């Protein structure tokens, strides 16, 4: 039994030394992990800021795309059209067209299930339209 005690003490001492010796290594690893997490957090915050700015720009562009009454989506705007209006007046009511075809007459298409469109004469005056 006497030989068991010194072996036990030796093992306990060895265990204590190994645990104490690894403590600074663990602290250093935790420091590195914390540093890495801070770096990644800063990157994510920067990306979030960029996306927020982009979202705000898109929302502002969407507001500008249509008049206050939702442009071509509102029947009231289509029914406010008058023959002889210029292109700017039509854009104010309906917004930017999705597609434009230029020829003898210029035709602007607006997206919808029923394909609304307007067309202009050679002088750029509204000469007809079809509500969606």
C-alpha positions as CSV (number, residue, x, y, z in Angstrom):
1,X,0.0,0.0,0.0
2,X,3.0,2.3,0.6
3,X,3.9,2.1,-3.1
4,X,0.3,3.1,-4.1
5,X,0.4,6.4,-2.3
6,X,3.6,7.7,-4.0
7,X,2.2,6.6,-7.4
8,X,-1.1,8.4,-6.6
9,X,0.7,11.5,-5.4
10,X,2.8,11.4,-8.6
11,X,-0.3,11.1,-10.8
12,X,-2.1,13.9,-9.0
13,X,0.9,16.1,-9.3
14,X,1.3,15.3,-13.0
15,X,-2.4,16.0,-13.5
16,X,-2.2,19.3,-11.7
17,X,0.8,20.4,-13.6
18,X,-0.7,19.5,-17.0
19,X,-4.0,21.3,-16.1
20,X,-2.1,24.4,-14.9
21,X,0.2,24.4,-17.9
22,X,-2.7,24.3,-20.4
23,X,-4.6,27.2,-18.8
24,X,-2.6,30.0,-20.6
25,X,-3.0,28.1,-23.9
26,X,-6.8,28.0,-23.4
27,X,-6.9,31.7,-22.5
28,X,-4.9,32.6,-25.6
29,X,-7.3,30.5,-27.7
30,X,-10.3,32.3,-26.1
31,X,-8.6,35.6,-26.9
32,X,-8.1,34.6,-30.5
33,X,-11.7,33.4,-30.8
34,X,-13.0,36.6,-29.3
35,X,-10.9,38.6,-31.7
36,X,-12.2,36.6,-34.7
37,X,-15.8,37.0,-33.5
38,X,-15.3,40.8,-33.2
39,X,-13.9,40.9,-36.8
40,X,-16.8,38.9,-38.2
41,X,-19.3,41.0,-36.3
42,X,-17.8,44.2,-37.8
43,X,-18.0,42.7,-41.3
44,X,-21.7,41.7,-40.8
45,X,-22.5,45.2,-39.4
46,X,-20.9,46.8,-42.5
47,X,-22.9,44.5,-44.8
48,X,-26.1,45.2,-42.9
49,X,-25.4,48.9,-43.3
50,X,-24.8,48.5,-47.1
51,X,-28.0,46.5,-47.5
52,X,-30.0,49.0,-45.5
53,X,-28.8,51.8,-47.8
54,X,-29.6,49.7,-50.9
55,X,-33.1,48.9,-49.5
56,X,-33.8,52.6,-48.9
57,X,-32.6,53.4,-52.4
58,X,-34.9,50.8,-53.9
59,X,-37.9,52.0,-51.9
60,X,-37.2,55.6,-53.0
61,X,-36.9,54.5,-56.6
62,X,-40.2,52.6,-56.3
63,X,-41.9,55.7,-55.0
64,X,-40.5,57.7,-58.0
65,X,-41.5,55.0,-60.5
66,X,-45.2,55.6,-60.0
67,X,-47.4,58.6,-59.3
68,X,-49.0,58.8,-55.9
69,X,-51.9,56.8,-57.2
70,X,-49.7,53.8,-58.3
71,X,-49.3,54.8,-61.9
72,X,-50.6,52.4,-64.5
73,X,-52.1,50.2,-61.8
74,X,-54.8,52.7,-61.1
75,X,-57.8,52.9,-63.5
76,X,-58.3,56.5,-62.5
77,X,-55.0,57.4,-64.1
78,X,-55.8,55.6,-67.3
79,X,-59.1,57.4,-67.4
80,X,-57.3,60.7,-66.9
81,X,-55.5,60.3,-70.2
82,X,-56.4,62.7,-73.0
83,X,-55.5,62.6,-76.7
84,X,-52.7,65.1,-77.4
85,X,-50.9,64.8,-74.1
86,X,-47.1,64.7,-74.4
87,X,-44.9,61.9,-73.2
88,X,-44.0,63.6,-69.9
89,X,-47.6,64.1,-69.0
90,X,-48.3,60.4,-69.7
91,X,-45.3,59.4,-67.6
92,X,-46.5,61.5,-64.7
93,X,-49.8,59.7,-64.7
94,X,-48.7,56.1,-65.6
95,X,-45.0,56.0,-64.7
96,X,-42.2,54.5,-66.8
97,X,-43.2,52.0,-69.3
98,X,-41.8,48.4,-69.1
99,X,-41.3,48.3,-72.9
100,X,-41.0,50.9,-75.6
101,X,-41.2,50.3,-79.3
102,X,-40.3,53.1,-81.7
103,X,-41.5,53.3,-85.2
104,X,-43.9,55.4,-87.2
105,X,-45.8,55.5,-83.9
106,X,-44.2,55.0,-80.5
107,X,-45.8,52.4,-78.3
108,X,-45.4,52.0,-74.5
109,X,-46.4,48.8,-72.7
110,X,-47.3,48.6,-69.1
111,X,-47.1,45.2,-67.3
112,X,-50.4,43.5,-66.5
113,X,-52.4,40.4,-67.3
114,X,-54.3,42.4,-69.9
115,X,-51.4,44.4,-71.4
116,X,-52.1,48.0,-71.1
117,X,-50.4,50.3,-73.6
118,X,-50.4,53.8,-75.0
119,X,-49.2,55.0,-78.4
120,X,-48.0,58.4,-79.6
121,X,-48.0,59.9,-83.1
122,X,-44.9,61.1,-84.9
123,X,-45.0,64.4,-83.0
124,X,-44.8,62.6,-79.6
125,X,-48.5,63.3,-78.8
126,X,-50.7,60.7,-77.2
127,X,-53.0,59.4,-80.0
128,X,-54.5,56.3,-78.3
129,X,-54.4,53.7,-75.5
130,X,-55.8,50.5,-74.1
131,X,-56.4,50.2,-70.4
132,X,-55.3,47.0,-68.8
